[in-house]
Amino acid sequence: MIKLAFFIVSEYLTQIIMENDFLKSSSNVSSRFYDWEFDLICSEQKKDVNMWLNLAEMFDDPILELCCGSGRITIPLSEKGFKITALDNSAEMLQLLKEKTNENIEIIESDMTSFHLEKKYRFAFISYSSFQQLLSKKEQIKCLKNIHKHLKNGGVLGIDINPCICEEPDVLTKTHLYTAWFPPNNSTVSMFTSHKIDRKNGIKHWQDTYVEIDKKGNETVYQNHVSLKECNHNYMINILEECGFTIIDIFGDFKEGQVTKNSNNIIYLSGKKLI
Ligand SMILES: C[S@@+](CC[C@H](N)C(=O)[O-])C[C@H]1O[C@@H](n2cnc3c(N)ncnc32)[C@H](O)[C@@H]1O
């Protein structure tokens, strides 16, 4: 019965999407729904916060968080007293962080491949597959070499990679993922996702559509595009070595367990080699 209701809603909304002239496609769409959606559907990824807290305790501040987004991890770290520089290239995501920030956080709007900061850090990290948003090896090397420059001697870099992004069919046509109440606007949001995998370049492209219906029945449609590069285990080990890092540990989950063929997250911890 529930499945049937979802199917009918999904079919109806797909129709709206196809007919709607008022289709918004802008860069701040992901920030509009990010915190809310993360809470709604990312129950597994949420467990990373404790791991980053443990690692911060182990390696100490000052900490550099690349791709901090709206501060999902920045805030808990700063509330534990860690001094943290939070860097992201999205003004909209950083605006969300600014609304929750405190004296332990320094916010920098910059690209992870080209930032330049005066400070040097004991610990740097990139959570939630964000490193994979760099779609070429050239960009990834630029980023890693830049981080290397910003680490103190003996400093450590942590990167959370999703190794499974391309383990799916080449194409997923628009599929209804959820319909849920969106409290900030007292509206209802239905989310549809689709993807295409470019096997040649190892890149997965998602297109997500959000249909928001307010209390008066007005609909607004938003689109968001995200692409991630496949980074397999050997690739990560080699690129880190190539950029002046030595692997010090690799976890296959957020409880610091071993890597298995079922690991959905692989966390690479590497130290700055002295060169
Ligand atoms: C999936 S979100 C993750 C946010 C946060 N780390 C978390 O775990 O909730 C990815 C973030 O990476 C940022 N990002 C993507 N490419 C970037 C780049 N080249 N330089 C800096 N930030 C980037 C996006 O703006 C976005 O905030």
The ligand as an SDF file (V2000), in Angstrom:
LIG
                    3D

 27 29  0  0  0  0  0  0  0  0999 V2000
   29.5710   16.4910    0.1970 C   0  0  0  0  0  0  0  0  0  0  0  0
   29.9720   18.0940    0.7510 S   0  0  0  0  0  0  0  0  0  0  0  0
   30.7850   17.6550    2.2590 C   0  0  0  0  0  0  0  0  0  0  0  0
   30.7140   18.7290    3.3010 C   0  0  0  0  0  0  0  0  0  0  0  0
   31.2510   18.3270    4.6640 C   0  0  0  0  0  0  0  0  0  0  0  0
   32.6570   17.9650    4.5960 N   0  0  0  0  0  0  0  0  0  0  0  0
   30.4570   17.1750    5.2320 C   0  0  0  0  0  0  0  0  0  0  0  0
   31.0340   16.0810    5.3860 O   0  0  0  0  0  0  0  0  0  0  0  0
   29.2860   17.3550    5.5230 O   0  0  0  0  0  0  0  0  0  0  0  0
   31.3320   18.5080   -0.3300 C   0  0  0  0  0  0  0  0  0  0  0  0
   31.8710   19.9030   -0.1070 C   0  0  0  0  0  0  0  0  0  0  0  0
   33.0550   20.0390   -0.8880 O   0  0  0  0  0  0  0  0  0  0  0  0
   33.1010   21.3690   -1.3930 C   0  0  0  0  0  0  0  0  0  0  0  0
   34.0110   21.3820   -2.5550 N   0  0  0  0  0  0  0  0  0  0  0  0
   33.8690   20.7160   -3.7250 C   0  0  0  0  0  0  0  0  0  0  0  0
   34.9130   20.9640   -4.5450 N   0  0  0  0  0  0  0  0  0  0  0  0
   35.7350   21.8120   -3.8690 C   0  0  0  0  0  0  0  0  0  0  0  0
   36.9800   22.4260   -4.1840 C   0  0  0  0  0  0  0  0  0  0  0  0
   37.5750   22.2210   -5.3750 N   0  0  0  0  0  0  0  0  0  0  0  0
   37.5610   23.2120   -3.2580 N   0  0  0  0  0  0  0  0  0  0  0  0
   36.9610   23.4400   -2.0520 C   0  0  0  0  0  0  0  0  0  0  0  0
   35.7720   22.8880   -1.7030 N   0  0  0  0  0  0  0  0  0  0  0  0
   35.1690   22.0780   -2.6040 C   0  0  0  0  0  0  0  0  0  0  0  0
   31.6490   21.6620   -1.7300 C   0  0  0  0  0  0  0  0  0  0  0  0
   31.4180   23.0500   -1.8250 O   0  0  0  0  0  0  0  0  0  0  0  0
   30.9290   21.0160   -0.5490 C   0  0  0  0  0  0  0  0  0  0  0  0
   30.7290   21.9150    0.4940 O   0  0  0  0  0  0  0  0  0  0  0  0
  1  2  1  0
  2  3  1  0
  2 10  1  0
  3  4  1  0
  4  5  1  0
  5  6  1  0
  5  7  1  0
  7  8  2  0
  7  9  1  0
 10 11  1  0
 11 12  1  0
 11 26  1  0
 12 13  1  0
 13 14  1  0
 13 24  1  0
 14 15  1  0
 14 23  1  0
 15 16  2  0
 16 17  1  0
 17 18  1  0
 17 23  2  0
 18 19  1  0
 18 20  2  0
 20 21  1  0
 21 22  2  0
 22 23  1  0
 24 25  1  0
 24 26  1  0
 26 27  1  0
M  CHG  2   2   1   9  -1
M  END
$$$$
